[in-house]
Amino acid sequence: MFDDQLIALATQVLEKAREKGVHLASAESCTGGLIMGCLTEIAGSSDVVDRGFITYTNRAKMEVLGVPAEVIRDHGAVSEACARAMAEGALAASSATITVAVTGIAGPGGGSAEKPVGLVHFAASLRGGETCHLEKRFGDIGRGTVRKETVRTALELYLELIELVKI
């Protein structure tokens, strides 16, 4: 399911996290659990992976991660504000050191001029630190490819935040 490049990147994330004693969690919408799926594809990942939240619906985002209804009403589920709230909610609901959240439009339908297919909002939270945001517009490159590139970007975000952790 995951190509060699993604597995190599996930292996690197796990190794770096182990070196720093970091635990990881995710809050996933458009990927439906693929980020944690990629990390847990590797044997022994349980010493680093804490948990993953699949919050595909707006209701799940609110109930499981505490995303305020106003955020979804005012900005939509595919927004910077929602991604930030998801990452912060995952941090609050886990014992992870770092969380990454993703929400987007993988397609083939569901896009608009303002929020086109291939738009994904990422947020990453470091316990005791700030939440950062990244927006990617992958384009209408196919549902599977949007999801794969989202996993790749999420793994890269984990690596960036792991580097910020002081031992």
C-alpha positions in Angstrom: 0.0 0.0 0.0 2.8 2.4 0.9 5.7 2.9 -1.6 9.3 2.5 -0.6 9.9 6.3 -0.4 7.1 6.7 2.1 8.3 3.7 4.2 11.8 5.2 4.2 10.4 8.5 5.4 8.3 6.9 8.0 11.3 4.9 9.2 13.3 8.1 9.5 10.5 9.7 11.5 10.4 6.8 13.9 14.2 6.7 14.3 14.4 10.4 15.0 11.5 10.3 17.4 13.1 7.4 19.3 16.4 9.3 19.6 14.5 12.2 21.3 12.0 10.2 23.3 9.1 11.7 21.3 5.6 10.2 21.0 3.4 11.0 18.0 -0.4 11.3 17.4 -2.4 12.4 14.3 -5.8 13.9 13.7 -6.8 12.9 10.2 -9.7 13.8 8.0 -9.0 13.5 4.3 -6.4 10.7 4.8 -8.7 8.5 6.9 -5.9 7.1 9.0 -3.2 6.7 6.3 -0.6 8.7 8.3 -0.7 6.4 11.2 -1.1 3.5 8.9 2.2 4.4 7.2 4.0 4.7 10.6 2.5 1.5 12.0 3.4 -0.4 8.8 6.9 -0.5 10.4 7.3 -3.2 13.1 8.2 -1.7 16.5 6.5 1.6 15.9 4.5 1.2 19.1 7.3 2.7 21.1 6.8 6.0 19.3 3.2 6.0 18.0 0.7 7.1 20.7 -2.6 7.2 18.7 -4.4 8.4 15.7 -7.8 10.2 15.5 -9.8 9.7 12.3 -12.3 12.5 12.4 -13.8 12.5 9.0 -17.1 14.2 9.8 -17.6 17.7 11.3 -19.4 16.0 14.2 -16.4 13.8 14.9 -14.0 16.8 14.8 -16.2 18.6 17.4 -16.9 15.5 19.6 -13.5 13.8 19.6 -11.1 16.7 19.2 -13.1 19.6 20.6 -13.1 21.7 17.4 -15.5 24.5 18.2 -18.7 24.5 16.1 -18.0 28.2 15.4 -14.7 27.3 13.6 -16.5 24.9 11.3 -19.4 27.3 10.8 -17.3 30.4 10.1 -14.3 28.8 8.3 -15.4 25.4 7.2 -13.8 22.0 8.0 -11.2 22.5 5.3 -9.5 25.6 6.8 -6.4 26.7 8.7 -8.6 27.3 11.8 -10.0 23.8 11.7 -6.6 22.2 11.1 -5.1 24.1 14.1 -8.0 23.2 16.3 -7.6 19.5 15.3 -3.9 19.5 16.1 -4.4 21.1 19.4 -7.3 18.9 20.3 -5.3 15.8 19.5 -2.5 17.0 21.7 -5.0 17.6 24.6 -6.6 14.2 24.1 -3.3 12.2 23.9 0.0 11.8 25.7 1.9 12.6 22.4 4.7 15.1 22.2 3.8 16.1 18.6 0.6 16.0 16.7 -0.1 16.5 13.0 -3.6 17.2 11.7 -4.8 17.2 8.1 -8.1 18.3 6.6 -8.6 18.7 2.9 -10.4 17.9 -0.4 -9.0 14.8 -2.0 -11.6 14.7 -4.7 -12.6 13.8 -7.3 -15.5 16.1 -6.4 -16.3 18.5 -3.5 -14.1 21.4 -4.5 -15.0 25.0 -5.3 -13.2 28.0 -6.7 -12.2 29.0 -3.1 -11.4 25.5 -1.9 -10.4 23.4 -4.9 -9.8 19.7 -5.1 -6.3 19.1 -3.9 -6.4 21.7 -1.1 -5.1 20.4 2.2 -4.5 22.3 5.4 -1.9 20.9 7.8 -1.3 21.9 11.4 1.3 20.6 13.8 1.5 21.0 17.5 4.5 20.5 19.8 3.6 20.0 23.5 4.7 23.2 25.3 5.2 25.0 22.0 3.1 26.7 19.3 1.0 25.3 16.5 2.2 25.8 13.0 0.1 25.7 9.8 0.9 24.7 6.2 -1.4 24.9 3.2 -0.8 22.8 0.2 -2.6 22.9 -3.2 -1.7 19.6 -4.8 -4.2 20.2 -7.6 -6.7 17.7 -9.1 -4.1 15.0 -9.4 -6.4 12.1 -8.3 -7.8 11.1 -4.9 -5.1 8.5 -4.2 -2.2 10.9 -5.1 -3.6 13.7 -3.1 -3.8 11.4 -0.1 -0.4 10.0 -0.7 1.2 13.5 -0.9 -0.7 14.5 2.2 0.9 11.5 4.1 4.3 12.5 2.7 3.9 16.1 3.8 2.7 15.1 7.3 5.7 12.8 7.8 8.0 15.7 6.8 6.2 17.9 9.3 6.8 15.3 12.0 10.5 15.4 11.2 10.6 19.2 11.3 9.0 19.3 14.8 11.1 16.5 16.1 14.2 18.6 15.3 12.8 21.3 17.7 12.6 18.9 20.6 15.4 19.4 23.1 16.8 16.3 24.8 
